[in-house]
Amino acid sequence: MTALLISNILLWCLLIALALVVFGLIRQIGVLHARIAPAGALMVDKGVAVNQPAPQVTAEDLLGRPVNFGYANDRTQLLFFLSPTCPICKSLLPALRAIDKARDDLEVVYISDGEPEQQRKLIKEFGLEGTRYVVSPQVGMTYQIGKLPYAVMIDRQGVLKAKGLVNSREHLDSLFETEHLGAATLQEYLNKPSPSMHTPS
């Protein structure tokens, strides 16, 4: 009887100790989560700077419609540079389609280069029929796109508001955040020195 009582007491002590350890770990995870900055689209330092007028260029989409880049427009433009052979590009297409359908004030333009047959296969596979899909090396060269997938956001006044490599949905969403924050990237916004507090003299 005494042995059973002692073992029960020891088990309760171990349970309480384990609960305290778990609580401590949860608290540390919360602290680490608060310290880790969100990962935004990585901006490659090439081409026009953010908050400057975007390069102006016109190209035709695969349906023969002219598409103007960098001009004043009635909607914000999101240029998504992709390749039919890029698996990460393909993984982002459903998210882009959802964003395109959800926002009337945004025009998503898909820009690629290469064999038209590969482009048409990609369009059919991901249901991009009827979208603005441009196959033109000129647009990529004008915006100095070196790596894919890459996205550029241009506001209604033709000003380049955000750009960067977008390897995930989080990177894609960060472009919209930086547009609202007025910074080139989330990292730039987070590293911006806070305004100094002035005390009245």
MARLOKOL-783464 format. One record per residue (C-alpha): y negated, x, z. Coordinates in steps of 0.001 Angstrom, whole numbers. Example, Ala and Ser with C-alpha at 12.3 -4.5 7.8 and 13.67 -1.06 7.14 Angstrom:
BEGIN
REC        c2        c1        c3
REC      4500     12300      7800
REC      1060     13670      7140
END
This chain:
BEGIN
REC        c2        c1        c3
REC         0         0         0
REC     -2387      2808       949
REC     -1551      4707     -2253
REC     -2315      1606     -4351
REC     -5655      1151     -2601
REC     -6601      4796     -3139
REC     -5622      4657     -6831
REC     -7728      1498     -7311
REC    -10721      3167     -5682
REC    -10294      6237     -7890
REC    -10021      4075    -11022
REC    -13230      2240    -10108
REC    -14988      5547     -9517
REC    -13829      6813    -12924
REC    -14943      3539    -14583
REC    -18407      3790    -13023
REC    -18683      7470    -14067
REC    -17618      6594    -17626
REC    -20179      3767    -17778
REC    -22924      6179    -16672
REC    -21900      8725    -19332
REC    -21902      6046    -22062
REC    -25317      4801    -20911
REC    -26648      8381    -21053
REC    -25288      8876    -24587
REC    -26800      5590    -25803
REC    -30154      6638    -24364
REC    -29962     10029    -26131
REC    -29095      8364    -29452
REC    -32181      6171    -29049
REC    -34362      9235    -28381
REC    -32965     11056    -31428
REC    -33441      7983    -33627
REC    -37082      7772    -32567
REC    -37637     11464    -33365
REC    -35973     11496    -36791
REC    -38489     10675    -39514
REC    -37460      8292    -42256
REC    -36363     10006    -45458
REC    -38613      9141    -48353
REC    -38520      9878    -52046
REC    -38899     13623    -52637
REC    -41945     14269    -54753
REC    -41555     17154    -57176
REC    -44966     18789    -57445
REC    -45434     18372    -61196
REC    -47628     16226    -63372
REC    -50466     14001    -62245
REC    -51161     13841    -58528
REC    -50832     10619    -56561
REC    -53990      8462    -56469
REC    -55125      9868    -59831
REC    -55191      7946    -63148
REC    -51703      7898    -64667
REC    -51188      9470    -68120
REC    -51650      6871    -70837
REC    -48856      6506    -73378
REC    -47398      3650    -75432
REC    -43758      3308    -76480
REC    -41494       578    -77811
REC    -38642      -886    -75813
REC    -35227     -1535    -77363
REC    -36342     -5049    -78350
REC    -39260     -3625    -80344
REC    -41945     -4691    -77851
REC    -44788     -2226    -77142
REC    -44962     -1016    -73540
REC    -48170       572    -72246
REC    -48032      3101    -69417
REC    -51076      4130    -67404
REC    -53359      1359    -68687
REC    -54926     -1433    -66632
REC    -52370     -4217    -66333
REC    -51938     -7592    -64662
REC    -48932     -6263    -62716
REC    -47928     -3094    -60887
REC    -45456     -1003    -62900
REC    -42397       723    -61481
REC    -41095      3277    -63979
REC    -37464      4181    -63376
REC    -36273      7255    -65287
REC    -32497      7265    -65710
REC    -29571      8437    -67809
REC    -26410      6525    -68802
REC    -24355      9497    -67573
REC    -26023      9629    -64123
REC    -23848      7911    -61442
REC    -26682      7774    -58882
REC    -28925      6085    -61459
REC    -26248      3448    -62004
REC    -25817      2852    -58271
REC    -29524      1953    -57982
REC    -29623      -496    -60900
REC    -28498     -3584    -58900
REC    -31251     -2925    -56322
REC    -33848     -2518    -59070
REC    -32741     -5755    -60723
REC    -33066     -7559    -57377
REC    -36565     -6122    -56810
REC    -37595     -7042    -60351
REC    -36456    -10667    -59903
REC    -37976    -11033    -56426
REC    -41511     -9852    -57274
REC    -43694    -11561    -59864
REC    -46442     -8970    -59340
REC    -44163     -6068    -60325
REC    -42822     -4973    -63705
REC    -39819     -2645    -63638
REC    -39547      -472    -66749
REC    -36329      1479    -67357
REC    -36913      4720    -69258
REC    -34175      6880    -70720
REC    -33410      9343    -73480
REC    -30346      9965    -75597
REC    -27830      8089    -77734
REC    -28800      4417    -78322
REC    -25141      3377    -78169
REC    -24789      4738    -74621
REC    -27993      2936    -73623
REC    -26753      -396    -74994
REC    -23451        17    -73168
REC    -25323       604    -69902
REC    -27600     -2389    -70539
REC    -24601     -4664    -71110
REC    -22697     -3318    -68095
REC    -25564     -3920    -65656
REC    -27077     -7045    -67199
REC    -30347     -5416    -68266
REC    -30724     -7519    -71409
REC    -34275     -8764    -71795
REC    -35715     -6122    -69446
REC    -38238     -3496    -70464
REC    -35866      -675    -71470
REC    -37523      2221    -73268
REC    -35622      5057    -74939
REC    -38241      7734    -75524
REC    -38407     11438    -74657
REC    -42196     11229    -75016
REC    -42672      9198    -71819
REC    -40546     11583    -69750
REC    -42395     14622    -71131
REC    -45796     13003    -70521
REC    -44915     12346    -66869
REC    -43130     15738    -66574
REC    -39835     14324    -65324
REC    -37406     17170    -64656
REC    -34715     15522    -62495
REC    -33065     12105    -62342
REC    -33181      9472    -61039
REC    -36963      9543    -60730
REC    -39417      6708    -60128
REC    -43164      6373    -60627
REC    -45353      3524    -59383
REC    -48586      2667    -61218
REC    -50953        31    -59877
REC    -52853     -2611    -61859
REC    -55790      -272    -62423
REC    -53565      2362    -64027
REC    -53615      4652    -60977
REC    -50444      6546    -60061
REC    -49721      5390    -56493
REC    -46321      6923    -55700
REC    -43560      8980    -57309
REC    -40446     10930    -56450
REC    -36716     11494    -56757
REC    -34873      8359    -55663
REC    -31276      9088    -54683
REC    -30833      5973    -52527
REC    -32208      2496    -51846
REC    -34097      3985    -48896
REC    -35922      6388    -51242
REC    -36738      3494    -53552
REC    -38171      1424    -50707
REC    -40237      4396    -49541
REC    -42279      4218    -52771
REC    -43528       775    -51781
REC    -44283      2008    -48254
REC    -46311      4992    -49473
REC    -48227      2685    -51831
REC    -49352       608    -48848
REC    -50001      3645    -46631
REC    -52093      5415    -49275
REC    -50116      8673    -48967
REC    -48204     10602    -51618
REC    -44960     10560    -49613
REC    -43738      9306    -46233
REC    -43466     12921    -45097
REC    -47130     13513    -45946
REC    -48123     10384    -44011
REC    -46057     11363    -40952
REC    -47363     14962    -40980
REC    -50971     13859    -41346
REC    -52932     14990    -38265
REC    -53984     12069    -36098
REC    -57711     11510    -35855
REC    -59120     13348    -32852
REC    -60285     11225    -29977
REC    -63974     11662    -29336
REC    -65302     10847    -25936
REC    -68874      9625    -25711
REC    -71214     12316    -24465
END
